[in-house]
Amino acid sequence: MTLYFEKMENNDDPIINSICHELKSKYGCHTIVPYGSRARGLITPTSDYDVIGIRKKGAKTRIAKKQRGFFWDVFIYSENERCRKKDIQGLYRRSELLHALVDHYFFIRQKRFLGPKEGFAWIKKNDPSTFKLIHRALSFPANISLLKKAASEVYKVKLS
């Protein structure tokens, strides 16, 4: 299981623990990735919990609920989700994933993402091979093969 909440799971945050537990036990997610303000370390008193869960198969699911005054905004996708389709929704999902890659790149590596300008400059200087993969994927957003290569490198997993 790839769990990008790993450093936070089983800590003092009962909401993170609840999200991770529910995604693993109820939905069978093997990968759990936070995104948004919490992933960037820019938490405010009204920040919600933005999370993506990935599982082998199953319908796309959204969990939107409130726990202890905080909102969950959780999306669960199967490995074979819509971004593989060639229709408008598939293209939209690819652009969503492309957008999330850089945010997730920094979160996974426990670095603060300061926006695309500084973020891309940092990746180009410190991780040029990943920068090239992301750049190619962004240059040809309809190419699922380039997207998989970039995502594989960012998430450090082999995607089929």
JOZITA-V615356 format. One record per residue. OMEGA is omega in whole degrees, -180 to 180 (none if undefined). BURIAL is b if it has 16 or more other ideal C-beta (glycine too) atoms within 10 Angstrom, else e. Layout:
# JOZITA-V615356
omega=(OMEGA OMEGA)
burial=(BURIAL BURIAL)
This chain:
# JOZITA-V615356
omega=(174 -175 -176 171 -171 -179 -177 -177 -178 174 -176 -178 -177 -179 176 179 179 -180 -179 -179 -178 -179 179 -172 -175 -174 178 -179 177 178 -180 -175 173 173 179 -172 180 179 180 -179 -178 -174 174 179 -180 -179 175 179 179 -174 171 174 179 177 -177 -179 -179 -179 174 -177 174 175 177 -180 -178 177 179 177 180 -179 170 171 -169 176 179 -179 171 179 -178 -172 -172 -176 177 -179 -178 178 -176 179 177 177 178 180 177 -180 175 -179 177 179 -177 -175 -176 177 -179 178 -178 180 -178 -179 177 177 -179 178 -176 -180 -174 -177 -180 -178 179 178 -180 -180 -179 -178 -170 -178 -173 -180 177 177 -179 179 179 180 179 179 178 -180 -179 -172 179 -177 -177 -180 178 178 179 179 180 -179 178 -179 -180 -175 179 176 175 179 -180 none)
burial=(e e b b b e e b b e e e e e b b e e b b e b b b e e b e b e b b b b b b e b b b e e e e e e e b b b b b b b b e e e e e e e b e e e e e e b e b e b b b b e e e b b b e e e e e e b e e b b e e b b e b b b b b b b b e e e e e b e e e e e b e e b b e e e b e e b b e b b b e b b e e e e e b e b b b b b b e b b b e e e e e)
